[in-house]
C-alpha cells in the first residue's frame, strides 16, 4: 500500500461493478495492455 501512496498520481484503476469481487494480477495486466494498444493502435501498427 505504501507504493500506491507514494505514486498515487500514476495509479491506474479498473472500474468494476458492485457484484465484482476482484481481479488477479494476470487478468489486470491483460486489461491494461489491451487498453494501451486500443488507445495507441495507429502508432502500434506503424511499428510493423
Secondary structure, 3 states (H helix, E strand, C coil): CHHHHHCHHHCCCCCCCCCCCCCCHHHHHHHHHHHHHHHCHHHHHHCC
